[in-house]
Amino acid sequence: MEYHDSEKAKEVAGRVEAFMDEVVIPREREALATGEKITNEEIEEFWEMAKERDLFAPQMPEKYGGQGLAFRDMLPSFEQVGRSLIGALSIRANAPQEGNMHTLELVGTEEQKEEWLRPLVQGEISSAFSMTEPLQGGGSDPKMLKTTAVKDGDEWVINGHKWWTSDGMDADFLLVMARTDMDAHPYEGTSIILVPTETDGVNIVRNIDHLGGHTITERTGGHAEIKYENVRVPVENTVGPEGGGFKVAQMRLGGGRLTHCMRYSGMAERSLDIAKAYINEREAFGSTLSDKQALRHEIADAEMRLHAARTMVRHAARELDQSEARIEVAMAKVYTAQVTNDIMDLAVQCCGGNGIGKDLPIAYFYESVRPFRIVDGADEVHRRSIARYAFEEVKEEELEHLLRFDEELITEPAVADDD
Ligand SMILES: Cc1cc2nc3c(=O)[nH]c(=O)nc-3n(C[C@H](O)[C@H](O)[C@H](O)COP(=O)(O)OP(=O)(O)OC[C@H]3O[C@@H](n4cnc5c(N)ncnc54)[C@H](O)[C@@H]3O)c2cc1C
């Protein structure tokens, strides 16, 4: 399918595709077949290869060692890395690192960029974004955030409880969302504060075991529950404007939602590739499964819907270059999350026992895609925003000539029947 991405976007995505096909996917297949985990040293070797092939960290400016692509131009590369379980990691375009890099690059001070962003891009250190809290703290409704940061001289003192902090188990620093002005509305009174993990009072409680949590690599980033107990950091660790945490998070999430969409679209494409290969070879009831019209129609629907999702993401990305594009991003996110979930499910179904077993990557894909309907805003939360937009301008004139009950015919109020 031709999407008329820019020449630069196609050229880099072409190099990423070749890297996936020649190096990364063969290693992934081998790891699945042998059960041997891909080591951290191997991942660092991938990074070196990615640098040699000019495709390392496509989301970052060249001065930090990335490819300096505009947002829209990097998306096709994200689609390519999504085809492998280790694709995004292999070129350092994996969540949440990519989103955290993006945040620091957008609003970090020059000092923060030198101290934290530069080594982060190079993979010398790791990071995590710590926003979600256990109930009744901030979750789908981030206004419910309870973690606080109070100024004491030139320091923030942070107290709070977070969980689902992705890569929080081995992060060197945490971007913590905390209420910094309790008198203001949360949207104006919340800030993002950079907390080095080794700071006193940062208590990494546990890794949260979860659906899709089994990896084929040795990496231990996990998803952390973290308690912040009188954690003191300098006020200059504020990332972006004080009180502007939600705006910054929105900037981070807007782009992050689309890069997630593209990674999962790539994953859906590979699931379909595997399913098609399987049903093309597998015979049952006198012909190959790919001859059965029931399956052919399902594959056709999947191809159509995947194409629609990719088109929506590209449209949202184009709008995001001009504006906040909240509705376009919300629509693309909900739709892509649903379509990719459905496609992974279809791929599992097509492959029968091989879909459930883990010799092929699709069982991993299936587990990995389910959280996508919840992370970065659950479907219902985005639908809420889309519905608000949909009801912004109700065209009452459309009902102008509709027959209505003639109230003047009623002279006395109807008496209620005692029965
Ligand atoms: C794998 C994974 C990685 C994550 N990584 C991070 C991370 O790095 N950093 C971080 O801060 N957080 C992270 N999260 C947390 C994630 O952002 C939250 O789980 C998500 O925002 C939902 O919040 P909640 O879990 O508190 O769900 P709740 O707020 O308890 O909502 C539960 C469900 O209610 C429904 N719902 C919510 N609102 C409405 C509504 N208005 N109408 C109808 N239904 C509604 C939705 O279906 C939702 O799934 C991660 C979560 C997962 C699973």
The ligand as an SDF file (V2000), in Angstrom:
LIG
                    3D

 53 58  0  0  0  0  0  0  0  0999 V2000
    1.4500   -2.3350   30.4540 C   0  0  0  0  0  0  0  0  0  0  0  0
    1.1590   -1.0030   31.0670 C   0  0  0  0  0  0  0  0  0  0  0  0
    2.1350   -0.0040   31.0360 C   0  0  0  0  0  0  0  0  0  0  0  0
    1.8750    1.2320   31.6380 C   0  0  0  0  0  0  0  0  0  0  0  0
    2.8780    2.1790   31.6780 N   0  0  0  0  0  0  0  0  0  0  0  0
    2.6900    3.3110   32.3880 C   0  0  0  0  0  0  0  0  0  0  0  0
    3.7740    4.2320   32.5760 C   0  0  0  0  0  0  0  0  0  0  0  0
    4.8860    4.0460   32.1020 O   0  0  0  0  0  0  0  0  0  0  0  0
    3.5440    5.3300   33.3610 N   0  0  0  0  0  0  0  0  0  0  0  0
    2.3320    5.5860   33.9270 C   0  0  0  0  0  0  0  0  0  0  0  0
    2.2090    6.5900   34.6120 O   0  0  0  0  0  0  0  0  0  0  0  0
    1.2800    4.7380   33.7380 N   0  0  0  0  0  0  0  0  0  0  0  0
    1.4370    3.6060   33.0060 C   0  0  0  0  0  0  0  0  0  0  0  0
    0.4050    2.7140   32.8420 N   0  0  0  0  0  0  0  0  0  0  0  0
   -0.8830    2.9990   33.4590 C   0  0  0  0  0  0  0  0  0  0  0  0
   -1.9730    3.3290   32.4650 C   0  0  0  0  0  0  0  0  0  0  0  0
   -1.7330    4.5840   31.8800 O   0  0  0  0  0  0  0  0  0  0  0  0
   -3.3140    3.2490   33.2080 C   0  0  0  0  0  0  0  0  0  0  0  0
   -3.5150    1.8700   33.5150 O   0  0  0  0  0  0  0  0  0  0  0  0
   -4.4800    3.7980   32.4220 C   0  0  0  0  0  0  0  0  0  0  0  0
   -4.3800    5.1910   32.2800 O   0  0  0  0  0  0  0  0  0  0  0  0
   -5.8300    3.4620   33.1110 C   0  0  0  0  0  0  0  0  0  0  0  0
   -5.8040    3.8740   34.4360 O   0  0  0  0  0  0  0  0  0  0  0  0
   -6.2550    2.8220   35.5820 P   0  0  0  0  0  0  0  0  0  0  0  0
   -5.4300    1.5810   35.4060 O   0  0  0  0  0  0  0  0  0  0  0  0
   -6.1550    3.5210   36.8770 O   0  0  0  0  0  0  0  0  0  0  0  0
   -7.7160    2.4500   35.2260 O   0  0  0  0  0  0  0  0  0  0  0  0
   -9.0530    3.0340   35.9100 P   0  0  0  0  0  0  0  0  0  0  0  0
   -8.9570    4.5190   35.9540 O   0  0  0  0  0  0  0  0  0  0  0  0
   -9.2810    2.3150   37.1660 O   0  0  0  0  0  0  0  0  0  0  0  0
  -10.1560    2.6420   34.8350 O   0  0  0  0  0  0  0  0  0  0  0  0
  -10.6000    1.2810   34.6750 C   0  0  0  0  0  0  0  0  0  0  0  0
  -11.3910    1.1620   33.4030 C   0  0  0  0  0  0  0  0  0  0  0  0
  -12.5520    1.9630   33.4930 O   0  0  0  0  0  0  0  0  0  0  0  0
  -12.9820    2.3440   32.2050 C   0  0  0  0  0  0  0  0  0  0  0  0
  -13.2670    3.7980   32.2170 N   0  0  0  0  0  0  0  0  0  0  0  0
  -12.4560    4.7860   32.6300 C   0  0  0  0  0  0  0  0  0  0  0  0
  -13.0490    5.9930   32.4710 N   0  0  0  0  0  0  0  0  0  0  0  0
  -14.2780    5.7530   31.9590 C   0  0  0  0  0  0  0  0  0  0  0  0
  -15.3870    6.5710   31.5770 C   0  0  0  0  0  0  0  0  0  0  0  0
  -15.3180    7.9090   31.6720 N   0  0  0  0  0  0  0  0  0  0  0  0
  -16.4940    5.9690   31.0900 N   0  0  0  0  0  0  0  0  0  0  0  0
  -16.5740    4.6260   30.9880 C   0  0  0  0  0  0  0  0  0  0  0  0
  -15.5380    3.7970   31.3070 N   0  0  0  0  0  0  0  0  0  0  0  0
  -14.4300    4.3530   31.8000 C   0  0  0  0  0  0  0  0  0  0  0  0
  -11.8690    1.9830   31.2300 C   0  0  0  0  0  0  0  0  0  0  0  0
  -12.2400    0.8290   30.5060 O   0  0  0  0  0  0  0  0  0  0  0  0
  -10.7040    1.6660   32.1360 C   0  0  0  0  0  0  0  0  0  0  0  0
   -9.8520    0.6820   31.5720 O   0  0  0  0  0  0  0  0  0  0  0  0
    0.6300    1.4820   32.2280 C   0  0  0  0  0  0  0  0  0  0  0  0
   -0.3660    0.4780   32.2420 C   0  0  0  0  0  0  0  0  0  0  0  0
   -0.0920   -0.7520   31.6710 C   0  0  0  0  0  0  0  0  0  0  0  0
   -1.1590   -1.8110   31.7220 C   0  0  0  0  0  0  0  0  0  0  0  0
  1  2  1  0
  2  3  1  0
  2 52  2  0
  3  4  2  0
  4  5  1  0
  4 50  1  0
  5  6  2  0
  6  7  1  0
  6 13  1  0
  7  8  2  0
  7  9  1  0
  9 10  1  0
 10 11  2  0
 10 12  1  0
 12 13  2  0
 13 14  1  0
 14 15  1  0
 14 50  1  0
 15 16  1  0
 16 17  1  0
 16 18  1  0
 18 19  1  0
 18 20  1  0
 20 21  1  0
 20 22  1  0
 22 23  1  0
 23 24  1  0
 24 25  2  0
 24 26  1  0
 24 27  1  0
 27 28  1  0
 28 29  2  0
 28 30  1  0
 28 31  1  0
 31 32  1  0
 32 33  1  0
 33 34  1  0
 33 48  1  0
 34 35  1  0
 35 36  1  0
 35 46  1  0
 36 37  1  0
 36 45  1  0
 37 38  2  0
 38 39  1  0
 39 40  1  0
 39 45  2  0
 40 41  1  0
 40 42  2  0
 42 43  1  0
 43 44  2  0
 44 45  1  0
 46 47  1  0
 46 48  1  0
 48 49  1  0
 50 51  2  0
 51 52  1  0
 52 53  1  0
M  END
$$$$
